[in-house]
Amino acid sequence: MDLPYTESYRIKMVEEIYQSTPSEREQWIEEKEFNLFNLESQKVFIDLLTDSGTGAMSDKQWSEMMTGDESYAGSRSFHQLKETVQKLTGFRHLLPTHQGRAAENVLFSALVKEGHIVPGNSHFDTTKGHIEFRKAHAVDCTIDEAFDSQIIHPFKGNIDLSKLEKAYQEHGKEKIPFTLITVTCNTSGGQPVSIENIREVKALSDHYQIPVFFDGARFAENAYFIKEREVEFADWSIKAIVREMFSYGDGMTMSAKKDGLVNIGGFIALNSEELYKECGNFGIIYEGYLSYGGLAGRDLAALAQGLHEATEYPYLKARIGQIEYLGNQLLAYGIPIQQPIGGHAIFIDALRFLPHVPREEFPAQTLGIELYKEAGIRGVEIGTILADRDPETRENRYPKLELLRLAIPRRTYLQSHMDYIAVALKNIFDRRELIKTGYEITWESPILRHFTVKLKKKKK
């Protein structure tokens, strides 16, 4: 018999969390106009809003925090991080930033212009926001299998080569500054991209003379799935797979708050010295000097250590094992989720869960609010609210998938918490036919509205 999943760490310090009552939660979410982002953290029992910067650092990372070099220029901690990134990714040049969207801002300031087209696999919200803010367009080229939550495909993050080539033929290298591969693909359910697909995207892009960049926020989790699901790499180490994966790119952005195992940080890694210099100008304007980029030396040092830890197989096996444990619990209860189970989160198919709630009343947001009221659990909508309005028509964009994401912080919650989450969702699922109406927007910002949107309950 195979030994069951277990955590690859033990606990040295705990944080008390308050378990509120249903009546308290009803009042609190109404006061916040039904936006889960607006809730104070002390009013949340299990916080699955994001896995970004919410994990626990190791004893070795805390040790690095104590020895960080706070020199403004050329600190030892920067060079420690640079050597780590070079060794892991193969990219020669490093620009630290304070987080992932800052890395996008710096890189896109250099590359993305009005009228440009940026193909990729289901760009995430901030990525699409940075593109559309510059009056450019993101083109989703993800394989069709990604948009049916019940289809089992080992690499639902893959790019459809026919869709990508169509974009290349229609727009050409003059209008396409690069293609972006997001690993793992968050918006399609934390789904991985295969090395085979990455190689094919690179070959096609080279033919059309279009660079390839990675959004590497969850690169280590992607490498884990490659090892587990792609036969060629079954005997490779995670670090070797990472190096192979990035060898097909011209550069990457990184939100280190995910697979860097830190609470703040990001970076850009590049091969081109010319692009590095151009990005460096924007980095100095937006982030700070080239060798710190909005981070303290101790943050750089903790990140260097975190990247080593995140690319070790035992850590990843425990990390993904916890996600699989929760996902299998939900499947046993008949709850529809994106399958196969992805890397950093469980994605619940809200259209199948709440078929009585109309799309224009935001079923995924409705389910997220119900989960909070039921058990004090905070998730996040990956659906129509996040998809935002079309920048030209200003009509709601209805994505093919309407998901509630439950993002699991790294090394933070226990198996009993997973059991609690599963039972809470089962309770809602058992009474799902009683939930017939959702919500309507009373106020929204013109871009990235889901962070600050205000809602009210739709009347029957």
N, C-alpha and C positions, 0 to 999 in steps of 0.2 A: 504494500500500500504506500502511495506517495505521501510524504509528510505534508501537512496543510500549510497554507500561507501563514507567516507570522512576521511581526515587525522585526527589523534588523537593528534595533536600538533599545535602550532602556532609559527610563525617565529619571532625571536628576532634579527637576524643578517643576512645580505645577502652578496653574493659574485658576483661581476660582471663577466660575461663571454662574450667573443668576438664572434660575429657572422660573420664568414668569407664569402668570395665569392666563387662560384664554380671554378673560374680560379685559385684562391689562393690554394684551396684544391687539384686541379689537379697537380699543381706544387709541393706542399708539399709531397703528398704521393709518387710521382715518385722519389723525392729526397731521401725518406726513403726506397727506393727499395721495395715498396708495403708491408711493414710490419707495421701494425697498432700499434704494441707495440713501435715502434721507434718514433712516433709522439710526439712532445712536447705538454703538456696538454693545453697550451694556444692556440693551433691550433685546439682544439676540442671544439665543441659547447655543445653537450650532450654526456657525457662520460659513456658508458655502457660496457666498457672493462671488468670490474669486479665489484662485490659487496664486495670485500675483502678490508677492511680498508678505504672505500671511503664514508662511511655514516657520518651523523652528530650526535655528542654527545649531550646529554641533559644538561639542566642547573644543574641538580643534579650530573651528571658525572663531569662537569667542577668544581663544588663545591668540589667534592672528589679530583680532581687534585690539588687543593690548599692546601689540608691537608694531602697529601701523605707522608708517612714516608720513608725517603731515607736511612735508616740504611742498611749497607751492609748485615748483618746477622740478621735474626729473626725479620724483621720489622713488625710493626703493620699492615701495608697494606697487607703484605703477609698473615698474619693470618686471616685478614678480607676476603681475597679471598679464602683461604683454607676452612674456615667455610662455605662460600657461596657454593663452589663446593661440599663439603661434603653433605650439606643439599639438594642441587638440584639433585645430581647424586647418592649419596650413596657410592661413592668410597672413601676409607679412606686416600689415600696418594696423594699428589699433587706435581708436578714438573712444575714450570713455564718455558716457552720458549718464544723466541721473536716472533715466529709466528708458523703456523700450520706445515709447512714443516720441521721446526726445531724440532717440537715434533715427527714427523715421523722419522727424522734422529736419534734422541736419542733412541726411542723405537725400531726401526728396527736394530740399531747397537747392541742391546741386544738380539734380537730374530731371525733375518733373516740371514741365512747363504747361501753360494753357494749351488745351487741345490735344495733349498727349493721351495715349492709351496705355494702361498697365495691365496686361493679362496676368492671371494667376489662379490659384485654387482657393476660392471662397475667402477673399480678403476679410480680415477682421475689421471691427468697427473703426478703430483709430486709424488703421491703415487706409481704409476707404475714405475716412474723413480727411486725412492729409492729402490724398489724391484729389478729392473733389473740392477741397478748399483752394487748390491751385487751378481750378477749372479744367481739370483733366478727368478721365473716366477709368474706373476699374472694370475689367471684363472677366467674369467668372468662367473659367474653363475646366472646372471640376468634372470628373466622370459622372454620368447620370446615376450610377448605382448609389452615389452618396446621398441622393435625395429621396430614397425610399428606406425608411428606418428599419424595415423588416428584412431587407436583402442582406445576406451574409457575403461580404467581400473583404479579403484581408487588408486591402489598402484603399479605403474609401477616400483618402486624401489625394489620390493620384490625379494628375492633369490629363484630360482627354486630348490626345495629340491632334485629332482632326479639328477640334474646336480651336486649339492653339494655332494650328497652321492657317486656319481660316482668318484668324485675327492678323497673323503675320502678312498674309496675302492682301488683305483689305487695307492695311495701314502702313506696313513696311517699317524699316528701321528708322525712317525720318520721324515717325510719330510714336514709336514704341521705344522708350528709353531703356527698358529692361522688362524681363518677366520675373515675377516673384513667386517662389515656392515656399509655402508656409508649412513648417514641420514642428509638431504634428499640426494638422489642419483643425483649428479650434472651431470655426463656424460650422463645419460639417460633422462635428461631434467628437473632437479630439482624435481624429482618424489619421493614421500614418500614411506616409508616402514611401513607396518602394525605391530601392536603389535602381532597379531596372527602369522604372518610370523616370527617375531623375536623369539617368544616362540618356534616355530617349529625348527628354526635353532639352538637354544640353546639346545633343547632336542636331536636333531640329533648329535650335536657336543659333548655333554656330553657322548653320547653312544660310540663315537669314541675317547673320551678323548682328544678333541681338544679345546683349549680356544677360546673364542669369544671376539673380540674387536670392538669398534665403532670408526669411523671417525665422530665426532659429530659437525662438523663445522656449520651445519644448523639444529641442534637438535630441537630448539624451533619451527621452521617452520614445521618440521616433526610432532611434537606433536600437532600443530594446525590442520594438516590434519587428524591425528588420531581422534581428537575430532569431526571434521566435518564429517568424512566418516566411522568411525568404531563405530557401534551402542553401543557397550559395554561401550564406553568412552564418550558418548555424554554429560553426566552430570559431568564429572570430570574436575577439574581445570587443566590448562596447567602444572603447577608445579607438580601435582600428576601424570600426564601422563609421564612427563619427568623422574620422580623417578622410575615409573614402567618400562619404556623402558630400562633404564640403569641397572635395577636389573638383567637383563639377560646377562650381559656382565662381563668380567674380567677386563676391563679397557677401556680407550678411549684416542684418541688424539683430540685436539681441535685447530682449527684456530679461535681465538677469534675475528679476524677482520670481521667475519660474524655475528653470533648470539651472540657475546659478545658485539656488538655495540661499538667497539673501533677501533682506527686507527692502532694499533699495538698490538701484543700479541698472546699468545697461551699457551697451557699446556698439560701435560699428567696427567691423573688421574687413579689410580690403586688400586686394592684390595690387591695384594700380596706384603708383606713387602720385601721379597727376591728380587722380580723383581724391586721394587722401589729402593732398594739399588744398584742393578746393573745399572739401568737407571741413578741413581744419579751420578755414576762415569762418565758416558758419558756426562751427563748434565753439570757437572763441567768443563769437558774438552772443550765441544763445546759451552756452553751457558753462564755459570757464576755460582755463588754460588746457592745452593739448594733453597734459599728463595727469589731469584729474577730472575734467569734464563734469563738474557739479557734484563730485563725490569727495568725501574725506579719504585720507590715506587708509584709515582702518577699514572703510567700506571696500576699497580696492583689494586689500589683503584678504578680507573675509570671502570676497568673490572668487579670488584665485583658488582658495581652498575648497570653496563650494563646487567649483567646476570639476575639481578632481573627484570629489565625493559623488557628484551626480552622475558620473560616467563609470561607476563601479556596478557590476551586475547584481550583487546581493542587495544593494540599496534599491535598484530599479525593480527587482523582482518583488520586494516587499511593497514598494510604492504602487506598482500596477496591480499587485495582488489585492491590495485593499480596495481599489476601484472595482476589480472583478468580483470581489466578495459582495459588495453592495449591489452591483448590477445583477448578479445571480439571484440575490434575495428578491429583487424587484421582479425579475422574470418569473420566479416561482409564484409570485402573487398575481401574475398576469398583467403586470403594468408594462405598457409599451415604451420601450427605450430604443435609442439608436444602437443598432447592432452591426458588427460585433462591438463589444464594450471597448471604449476608447481609453486614452491615456490618463488625462488629468481630471476627468469629470464623468458624471453620468448625465446624459441628455435625454430628458423625457419628451416623448412625442405628444405634444399638447393637443394636436388635432385628433389623435386617436383616443387620448385620455378624456378630453372634453368636447366630443363631437357636437354637442348642443349649443356651444358658445360660438357665435359668428366670428369670422376672421376679423371683421372691423371692430370687434369688441375685445380683441387681444387675448386669445385663449391661454397663451403661455404666461403672460403677466397675471391673468386671473388665477391660474394654478399656483404661481409663486406666492400670491397673496393668501390663498387658501392654506398653503403649506406653512406660512408664517403664523397664521391665526391658529392652525391646528396644533403646532408643536414648537413654535419659536425658531424655526429653521429658515434661514435666509438663502435663497438661490437668486438666479438672475435670468431674465428673459433673453433668449436668443431667437428673436422672431421679428414681428412686424414693427414694433416700437424701435428695436435696435436697427432694423433695416433702413429706417428713416424714410423721408420723402424723396421722390425723384427730384434732383436739383433743378430740372428744367420745367417739368409739369407741376411740381409740388403735390402730386398725388402720392398717397401711401404706396410703398413698395411691399408687395406680399411675397415673401420668400417661399421657396418650395417646402422648406421645413419650418415648423413653428415649435421651438424647443424651450423647455425650462432646463437650464444648466445648473447642476449641483457640482461645483468645483471643490475638490477636496484639497485643503492645505497640506503641505508636505510635513510628515513627521509630527502631526499635531493632534489628531483625533484617534480614538481607540475603536476596537471592534464593537464594543457596546454602543458607541455612538452610531456606527453603521446600522446596527440592529434597530436603534431608535428611529433613524431616518426612514428605514424601510417600512416599519410599522405605521409611522405617521402617514406615509404615502398610501399605504394599503387602506387606512381609515378613510382617506379622501376618495380613493378609487371606489370603495364600497358604496359611497354616497354620491358618486359623480353625477348621476342623473338628476339630482336635486339642484345642480349648479347649471342654470340655464342662461344667465346673463353675465356679461363681463363689465368692462369699463370704457369710458370715453375720455378723451384728452380735453382738459380745460386750458392748459398752457404748455407750450413747447418751444425750445430754442431752435434756431434755423439749421443747426448742424449738431450731430451727436446728441440728439434729444433725449435718449434714454437715461442719461445720467441725471437730468434735472426735470424731467417731464412731471406735470401735475395731472392727476386723474380724479374722476369721480365715478361712483357706481352707476352703471346704466340701469335706468328704471325699466321694470317689466312692461 
